[in-house]
Amino acid sequence: MKPKNYFMTSGVGVHKDKLISFEYALRKAGIAEHNLVGVSSILPPNCKKVSIEEGKSKLTPGQVIFCVLSRNETDEAERVLCAAVGVATPEDTGQYGYIAELHMFGKNETESKDWVEDRAAELLASTLGIEIDWQKAWDPKTDTYTIKDRKVDTESVCACSKGVNDSWVSVVAAVVFIE
């Protein structure tokens, strides 16, 4: 199977039970009704991003779907947690891209999204045999990276939250592949 499309989503769930908290996070992300199979970090060539609504319209409950899933959870009150995924897409969409994921404590949404986008771009650069200083490669004016004269677009989704008393908090972020 080579996916033709993907969508990105995230969610937060809270419940006194860890499993139900995770289920609620998947529900908020809109993917709880599917059987999720985790895959690694490659965005197939010519794989186009679609909206969550368009992507979900092509799925049926119980369907096995492939995704890159980041997940984190805590039962510690006030502990900051995040889950994020970032995608780096080369200018030549006939080449494959990269997906990076983060599940960490203590980072806010901006830090988490920056981290996964930087890492996805760095992973993509490494496939070209290039070590980059991603801070120098980033152009905030065009919102792109330039790696050896090649433009690379990045994007990300993130779920961040804080732990609460007497409950589990779960966060998820995913790149979901569809045909």
C-alpha positions as a Markdown table, in Angstrom:
| # | Residue | x | y | z |
|---|---|---|---|---|
| 1 | Met | 0.0 | 0.0 | 0.0 |
| 2 | Lys | 1.3 | 3.4 | -1.0 |
| 3 | Pro | -0.8 | 6.2 | 0.5 |
| 4 | Lys | -1.8 | 9.0 | -1.8 |
| 5 | Asn | -3.0 | 11.4 | 0.9 |
| 6 | Tyr | -2.6 | 12.1 | 4.6 |
| 7 | Phe | -4.1 | 14.3 | 7.3 |
| 8 | Met | -2.8 | 15.6 | 10.6 |
| 9 | Thr | -4.7 | 15.6 | 13.8 |
| 10 | Ser | -4.3 | 15.9 | 17.6 |
| 11 | Gly | -6.3 | 15.6 | 20.8 |
| 12 | Val | -6.3 | 15.7 | 24.6 |
| 13 | Gly | -8.2 | 13.3 | 26.9 |
| 14 | Val | -8.8 | 13.4 | 30.6 |
| 15 | His | -10.2 | 10.6 | 32.8 |
| 16 | Lys | -9.5 | 8.9 | 36.1 |
| 17 | Asp | -8.5 | 5.7 | 34.2 |
| 18 | Lys | -5.4 | 5.8 | 31.9 |
| 19 | Leu | -6.9 | 3.7 | 29.1 |
| 20 | Ile | -10.0 | 5.7 | 28.9 |
| 21 | Ser | -8.0 | 9.0 | 29.0 |
| 22 | Phe | -6.1 | 7.7 | 25.9 |
| 23 | Glu | -9.4 | 6.7 | 24.2 |
| 24 | Tyr | -10.8 | 10.2 | 24.9 |
| 25 | Ala | -7.7 | 11.8 | 23.3 |
| 26 | Leu | -8.1 | 9.6 | 20.2 |
| 27 | Arg | -11.8 | 10.7 | 20.1 |
| 28 | Lys | -10.8 | 14.3 | 20.2 |
| 29 | Ala | -8.4 | 13.7 | 17.4 |
| 30 | Gly | -11.2 | 12.0 | 15.4 |
| 31 | Ile | -9.4 | 8.6 | 15.0 |
| 32 | Ala | -10.7 | 6.4 | 17.8 |
| 33 | Glu | -13.1 | 4.4 | 15.6 |
| 34 | His | -10.2 | 3.0 | 13.6 |
| 35 | Asn | -7.6 | 0.3 | 14.1 |
| 36 | Leu | -4.3 | 2.2 | 14.2 |
| 37 | Val | -1.1 | 0.6 | 12.9 |
| 38 | Gly | 2.0 | 2.6 | 13.7 |
| 39 | Val | 4.6 | 3.2 | 10.9 |
| 40 | Ser | 7.9 | 4.9 | 10.9 |
| 41 | Ser | 8.9 | 8.3 | 9.5 |
| 42 | Ile | 8.6 | 8.4 | 5.7 |
| 43 | Leu | 6.1 | 10.6 | 3.8 |
| 44 | Pro | 5.7 | 8.8 | 0.5 |
| 45 | Pro | 6.4 | 10.7 | -2.8 |
| 46 | Asn | 3.5 | 12.7 | -4.2 |
| 47 | Cys | 1.5 | 12.1 | -1.0 |
| 48 | Lys | -0.8 | 15.1 | -0.6 |
| 49 | Lys | -2.2 | 16.7 | 2.6 |
| 50 | Val | -6.0 | 16.8 | 2.8 |
| 51 | Ser | -8.2 | 18.3 | 5.5 |
| 52 | Ile | -9.3 | 16.2 | 8.4 |
| 53 | Glu | -12.8 | 16.2 | 7.1 |
| 54 | Glu | -11.8 | 15.0 | 3.6 |
| 55 | Gly | -9.6 | 12.4 | 5.1 |
| 56 | Lys | -12.1 | 11.0 | 7.5 |
| 57 | Ser | -14.7 | 10.9 | 4.7 |
| 58 | Lys | -12.6 | 8.2 | 3.1 |
| 59 | Leu | -12.4 | 6.0 | 6.2 |
| 60 | Thr | -14.9 | 3.6 | 7.8 |
| 61 | Pro | -15.2 | 2.6 | 11.4 |
| 62 | Gly | -13.1 | -0.5 | 12.2 |
| 63 | Gln | -10.8 | 0.1 | 9.2 |
| 64 | Val | -7.1 | -0.5 | 9.7 |
| 65 | Ile | -5.3 | 2.7 | 9.0 |
| 66 | Phe | -1.6 | 3.4 | 9.1 |
| 67 | Cys | -0.3 | 6.4 | 11.0 |
| 68 | Val | 2.7 | 8.0 | 12.7 |
| 69 | Leu | 1.4 | 8.5 | 16.2 |
| 70 | Ser | 2.9 | 10.4 | 19.1 |
| 71 | Arg | 1.4 | 9.7 | 22.5 |
| 72 | Asn | 2.1 | 10.9 | 26.0 |
| 73 | Glu | 0.3 | 10.7 | 29.3 |
| 74 | Thr | 0.6 | 11.7 | 33.0 |
| 75 | Asp | -1.2 | 11.4 | 36.3 |
| 76 | Glu | 0.9 | 14.1 | 37.9 |
| 77 | Ala | -1.0 | 17.3 | 38.7 |
| 78 | Glu | 0.4 | 20.4 | 36.9 |
| 79 | Arg | 3.0 | 18.4 | 34.9 |
| 80 | Val | 3.2 | 19.8 | 31.3 |
| 81 | Leu | 3.1 | 17.2 | 28.6 |
| 82 | Cys | 3.0 | 17.2 | 24.8 |
| 83 | Ala | 2.7 | 15.0 | 21.7 |
| 84 | Ala | 3.6 | 16.5 | 18.3 |
| 85 | Val | 4.3 | 15.3 | 14.8 |
| 86 | Gly | 6.0 | 17.4 | 12.1 |
| 87 | Val | 6.2 | 16.8 | 8.3 |
| 88 | Ala | 9.0 | 18.0 | 6.0 |
| 89 | Thr | 8.0 | 18.0 | 2.4 |
| 90 | Pro | 10.6 | 18.6 | -0.3 |
| 91 | Glu | 10.0 | 21.1 | -3.1 |
| 92 | Asp | 10.1 | 18.2 | -5.6 |
| 93 | Thr | 7.1 | 16.3 | -4.3 |
| 94 | Gly | 8.3 | 13.3 | -6.4 |
| 95 | Gln | 10.8 | 12.7 | -3.7 |
| 96 | Tyr | 9.9 | 11.4 | -0.3 |
| 97 | Gly | 9.6 | 13.5 | 2.8 |
| 98 | Tyr | 10.1 | 12.9 | 6.5 |
| 99 | Ile | 7.9 | 12.8 | 9.6 |
| 100 | Ala | 9.3 | 13.5 | 13.1 |
| 101 | Glu | 7.4 | 12.9 | 16.3 |
| 102 | Leu | 7.8 | 14.2 | 19.9 |
| 103 | His | 6.4 | 13.0 | 23.2 |
| 104 | Met | 7.9 | 14.9 | 26.0 |
| 105 | Phe | 7.3 | 16.7 | 29.3 |
| 106 | Gly | 7.9 | 20.4 | 29.9 |
| 107 | Lys | 7.6 | 21.8 | 26.4 |
| 108 | Asn | 4.9 | 24.2 | 25.3 |
| 109 | Glu | 3.1 | 24.0 | 22.0 |
| 110 | Thr | 5.4 | 26.5 | 20.1 |
| 111 | Glu | 8.5 | 24.7 | 21.4 |
| 112 | Ser | 7.1 | 21.3 | 20.5 |
| 113 | Lys | 6.1 | 22.3 | 17.0 |
| 114 | Asp | 9.4 | 24.0 | 16.3 |
| 115 | Trp | 11.3 | 20.9 | 17.5 |
| 116 | Val | 9.4 | 18.4 | 15.3 |
| 117 | Glu | 9.6 | 20.7 | 12.2 |
| 118 | Asp | 13.3 | 21.2 | 12.8 |
| 119 | Arg | 14.0 | 17.5 | 13.2 |
| 120 | Ala | 11.9 | 16.5 | 10.2 |
| 121 | Ala | 13.8 | 19.0 | 8.0 |
| 122 | Glu | 17.1 | 17.7 | 9.4 |
| 123 | Leu | 16.2 | 14.1 | 8.7 |
| 124 | Leu | 15.3 | 15.0 | 5.2 |
| 125 | Ala | 18.6 | 16.8 | 4.7 |
| 126 | Ser | 20.5 | 13.8 | 6.0 |
| 127 | Thr | 19.0 | 11.7 | 3.2 |
| 128 | Leu | 20.8 | 14.1 | 0.8 |
| 129 | Gly | 24.0 | 13.6 | 2.7 |
| 130 | Ile | 23.8 | 17.1 | 4.1 |
| 131 | Glu | 24.4 | 18.1 | 7.7 |
| 132 | Ile | 22.5 | 21.3 | 8.3 |
| 133 | Asp | 22.3 | 24.0 | 10.9 |
| 134 | Trp | 18.6 | 24.1 | 10.9 |
| 135 | Gln | 18.6 | 27.5 | 12.5 |
| 136 | Lys | 20.5 | 29.0 | 9.5 |
| 137 | Ala | 18.5 | 27.0 | 7.0 |
| 138 | Trp | 15.2 | 28.4 | 8.3 |
| 139 | Asp | 13.7 | 31.5 | 6.6 |
| 140 | Pro | 10.9 | 32.9 | 8.7 |
| 141 | Lys | 9.8 | 35.2 | 5.9 |
| 142 | Thr | 8.9 | 32.3 | 3.5 |
| 143 | Asp | 8.2 | 29.9 | 6.3 |
| 144 | Thr | 10.5 | 27.3 | 4.6 |
| 145 | Tyr | 13.9 | 25.7 | 5.0 |
| 146 | Thr | 16.5 | 25.8 | 2.3 |
| 147 | Ile | 18.7 | 22.8 | 2.1 |
| 148 | Lys | 21.4 | 23.0 | -0.6 |
| 149 | Asp | 19.2 | 25.3 | -2.8 |
| 150 | Arg | 16.1 | 23.1 | -2.3 |
| 151 | Lys | 13.1 | 24.5 | -0.5 |
| 152 | Val | 11.5 | 22.3 | 2.1 |
| 153 | Asp | 8.1 | 23.0 | 3.6 |
| 154 | Thr | 7.3 | 22.0 | 7.1 |
| 155 | Glu | 4.1 | 21.8 | 9.2 |
| 156 | Ser | 3.1 | 20.2 | 12.4 |
| 157 | Val | 0.3 | 19.5 | 14.9 |
| 158 | Cys | 0.6 | 19.3 | 18.6 |
| 159 | Ala | -1.4 | 18.5 | 21.7 |
| 160 | Cys | -0.2 | 20.1 | 24.9 |
| 161 | Ser | -1.8 | 20.0 | 28.3 |
| 162 | Lys | -1.2 | 19.9 | 32.1 |
| 163 | Gly | -1.9 | 17.1 | 34.5 |
| 164 | Val | -4.8 | 17.4 | 36.8 |
| 165 | Asn | -5.5 | 16.1 | 40.3 |
| 166 | Asp | -6.9 | 12.5 | 40.5 |
| 167 | Ser | -7.0 | 11.9 | 36.7 |
| 168 | Trp | -4.9 | 10.8 | 33.8 |
| 169 | Val | -4.3 | 13.3 | 31.0 |
| 170 | Ser | -3.4 | 11.8 | 27.6 |
| 171 | Val | -2.2 | 13.7 | 24.5 |
| 172 | Val | -1.9 | 12.4 | 20.9 |
| 173 | Ala | -0.8 | 13.8 | 17.6 |
| 174 | Ala | -0.8 | 11.9 | 14.3 |
| 175 | Val | -0.2 | 11.8 | 10.6 |
| 176 | Val | -2.8 | 9.5 | 9.2 |
| 177 | Phe | -2.3 | 7.9 | 5.8 |
| 178 | Ile | -5.2 | 7.3 | 3.4 |
| 179 | Glu | -5.5 | 6.1 | -0.1 |
